[in-house]
Amino acid sequence: MKPFIVFLLASFMMPAVYSQDTSVYRLPDAFNFDYTLSQTASGKKPGENRTYHFYFTKSGEYAAAEWSSSENKRGNLLIVLTRVGNIVVLNNREKNVTILNTHKLMADMMGMLRWVRMDSLMAHLRSRSDSSDFHSAKTGRTKPLNNYTAVEYDVTRHRHKGSVWIANVDFPTISDYFASFMRTGMMPMGKRSMEDGMATHPLLQALMQPKTLITEIEMSDSTGNRGFNLQTLSLLPTRSSVSLQGFAVSDYSNMTLREIFEAEMKRRNN
């Protein structure tokens, strides 16, 4: 399971911590960050290793992520999530900035769902969120991570077992931003189903709290073979800045999905 999927699943169960301001987003001259987190993830197959770099602000105004296939190589795209519901994509190779509005995109997607049988969709969501075969327990083990303390949980699901370490930090994490996006109204019934089915488990209860960071995951199957693995390389309070000088801007924040597709195709063909 990829780290973004882990964060996204956790975010379905977390309370909203940001306002739902849908006003026009004013792009800053630069994005300034207070913390840098580097993590590496691997799966069963060779070549599945990925290195992720996350950038956070103590104020929670925005956070960012980039990833690559090796530890020393930075990604070409920087994805910025804002607390007012925007996604800003910086393409360093093309020197282009794309602005999207999650509130509008989710409203468009909800409109598309009128063509979907909602009873079948809700049944699928309930089956996917069934946590009866998921068990977790706090082990009592802790270890330091910079100025924070990570705590361990034993977890089992189906034939897989392992441990998950989490830490309470003093800045909003990626999951907090996803939680805010989900609160715009997309799939409210499905989200409540997940909350009802999972909130009784210790690890998931902990993940519902804001400013909670997954720092390590080690999973294996019933035969002891290694499964998904996530390790934190570093978490440091480092001031960093990403300047937008020289970047062309594609502002799609007030467009429908169809309009975005048409505008992007036109841009690429020019």
Secondary structure, 3 states (H helix, E strand, C coil): CCHHHHHHHHHCCCCCCCCCCCCCCCCCCEEEECEEEEEEEECCCCCCCEEEEEEECCCCCEEEEEEECCCCCCCCEEEEEECCCEEEEEECCCCEEEEEEHHHHHHHHHHHHHHCCHHHHHHHHHHHCCCCCEEEEEEEEEEEECCEEEEEEEEEECCEEEEEEEEECCCCCHHHHHHHHHCCCCCHHHHHHHHHHHCCCHHHHHHCCCCEEEEEEEEECCCCCEEEEEEEEEEECCCEEEECCCCEEEECCCCCHHHHHHHHHHHHHC
